[in-house]
Amino acid sequence: MRALVVVGLLAVVALVFVVVALVKDTQGKGGIAGGCPEGWPLADVRLREQKDVKINVYNATNQPGRAADVADDFRNRKFQVKKVGNAPKAVDEVAVLRYGPKGVGSAHLLRAYFLDNADWDYDPKRKDDTVDVVLGSGFQQLATTTEVNQSLGDLGAPAAPEGSCPMPVK
């Protein structure tokens, strides 16, 4: 009988503790736009399908035609290639992905095509949802479908860049 009273009392104390913790929670809106500091951009962190991703492909290597070849590879994988051309200066890295708040989810997908070896260049003031893919001298080829899927698993879900907040899901 005593044990039953003690268990009942512990259950009531635990319930009160949980209710107080939920009511006084100060982090409840930390990851959504409602808790976003004023003036911070809202980042679209939805992982996109290839057909919904808009890209510009730029060659920053000394190999002529590199951007056109890679743009064709991206088109064959159902990406929307908007512009193809040469970058103004050389890049030593594998690639650089340049994007703004509306392109966060798209850039996350593209990271997998470079096996997370591309540098990122996030611009909070950029207004479009297009990602610039700047091919560097370290680039060899895009990842295979299997490699992309494995890389996406390793990368996890897209996250809002520092200084931005995740856009509310509609």
C-alpha positions in Angstrom: 0.0 0.0 0.0 2.8 2.4 0.9 4.6 1.6 -2.4 1.5 2.5 -4.3 1.2 5.9 -2.6 4.9 6.6 -3.2 4.5 5.7 -6.9 1.4 7.9 -7.3 3.1 10.8 -5.6 6.1 10.4 -7.9 3.9 10.4 -10.9 2.1 13.6 -9.8 5.5 15.3 -9.1 6.8 14.2 -12.6 3.7 15.5 -14.3 4.0 18.9 -12.5 7.7 19.1 -13.5 6.9 18.4 -17.2 4.1 21.0 -17.3 6.3 23.6 -15.7 9.2 22.8 -18.1 6.9 23.2 -21.1 5.4 26.4 -19.9 8.7 28.1 -19.1 10.5 26.8 -22.2 12.5 29.8 -23.7 13.8 27.8 -26.7 10.4 26.8 -28.1 10.7 29.2 -31.1 14.5 29.1 -31.5 14.5 27.2 -34.7 11.5 28.8 -36.5 11.0 32.2 -38.0 8.8 33.3 -35.1 12.0 33.4 -32.9 14.1 35.0 -35.6 15.8 38.3 -34.8 14.5 41.3 -36.8 16.3 41.8 -40.1 17.7 38.3 -40.4 16.8 36.7 -43.8 14.6 33.6 -43.9 16.5 30.6 -45.4 14.6 28.1 -47.5 16.0 24.9 -46.0 13.7 22.5 -47.9 15.8 19.9 -49.7 15.0 20.3 -53.4 14.6 17.7 -56.1 16.9 18.2 -59.1 14.1 19.4 -61.4 13.4 22.3 -59.0 17.0 23.4 -58.7 18.2 26.4 -60.8 21.9 26.7 -61.4 24.4 28.8 -63.3 27.6 26.9 -64.2 30.9 28.9 -64.5 34.3 27.6 -65.5 37.1 28.9 -63.2 39.8 26.5 -64.7 42.2 26.7 -67.6 40.3 24.0 -69.5 38.1 25.5 -72.2 34.5 24.2 -72.4 34.5 22.8 -68.9 31.4 24.7 -67.8 29.4 23.6 -70.9 30.3 19.9 -70.4 29.3 20.0 -66.7 26.2 22.0 -67.5 25.2 19.2 -69.9 25.8 16.7 -67.1 23.5 18.7 -64.8 20.8 19.0 -67.5 21.0 15.2 -67.9 20.3 14.9 -64.2 17.2 17.2 -64.6 18.7 20.4 -63.1 17.5 23.7 -64.6 20.7 25.2 -66.1 20.2 29.0 -66.6 23.6 30.4 -67.5 26.9 28.9 -68.6 30.2 30.8 -68.9 33.6 31.6 -67.6 34.3 32.9 -64.1 36.3 36.1 -63.8 39.1 34.5 -61.8 40.6 31.1 -61.3 39.5 28.8 -58.4 41.9 26.1 -57.0 39.2 24.3 -55.1 36.9 21.5 -56.5 34.1 24.0 -56.8 32.4 27.0 -55.1 28.7 27.1 -54.6 27.4 30.7 -54.4 23.8 31.2 -53.2 21.5 33.3 -51.0 18.7 32.5 -48.5 16.3 31.2 -51.1 19.0 28.8 -52.4 20.0 27.0 -49.2 18.1 23.8 -49.8 19.3 23.7 -53.5 22.9 24.3 -52.5 22.7 21.5 -49.9 21.7 19.1 -52.7 24.5 20.3 -54.9 27.0 19.7 -52.1 26.2 16.0 -52.5 27.1 16.1 -56.2 30.6 17.3 -55.2 30.7 14.8 -52.2 30.8 17.8 -49.8 34.1 19.0 -51.3 32.7 22.2 -52.7 33.3 25.5 -50.8 30.2 27.5 -50.0 29.8 31.2 -50.5 26.5 32.3 -48.8 25.3 35.8 -49.5 22.5 36.9 -47.2 21.6 39.8 -49.5 21.1 37.6 -52.6 17.5 37.6 -53.6 17.1 34.8 -56.2 16.9 31.0 -55.6 19.6 30.2 -58.2 22.9 28.6 -57.2 26.1 29.6 -59.0 28.3 26.5 -59.5 31.9 27.7 -60.0 34.1 24.8 -61.2 37.7 24.9 -59.9 40.9 23.3 -61.0 40.3 20.5 -58.4 37.1 19.4 -60.1 37.2 16.0 -61.8 33.6 14.8 -62.2 30.1 14.9 -60.6 29.2 12.1 -58.2 27.2 9.1 -59.3 23.6 8.7 -58.2 24.7 6.2 -55.5 27.4 8.5 -54.3 25.0 11.4 -54.2 22.5 9.4 -52.1 25.2 8.3 -49.7 26.6 11.9 -49.4 23.1 13.2 -48.7 22.8 10.7 -45.9 26.1 11.9 -44.5 25.2 15.6 -44.8 21.9 15.2 -43.1 19.1 17.9 -43.4 19.8 21.4 -44.7 20.4 24.0 -42.0 20.0 27.7 -42.0 23.3 29.5 -42.4 24.7 31.6 -39.6 22.9 34.9 -39.4 19.6 33.5 -40.9 16.6 31.6 -39.7 14.8 28.7 -41.3 11.7 29.7 -43.3 8.5 28.4 -41.9 7.2 25.3 -43.7 4.0 25.9 -45.6 
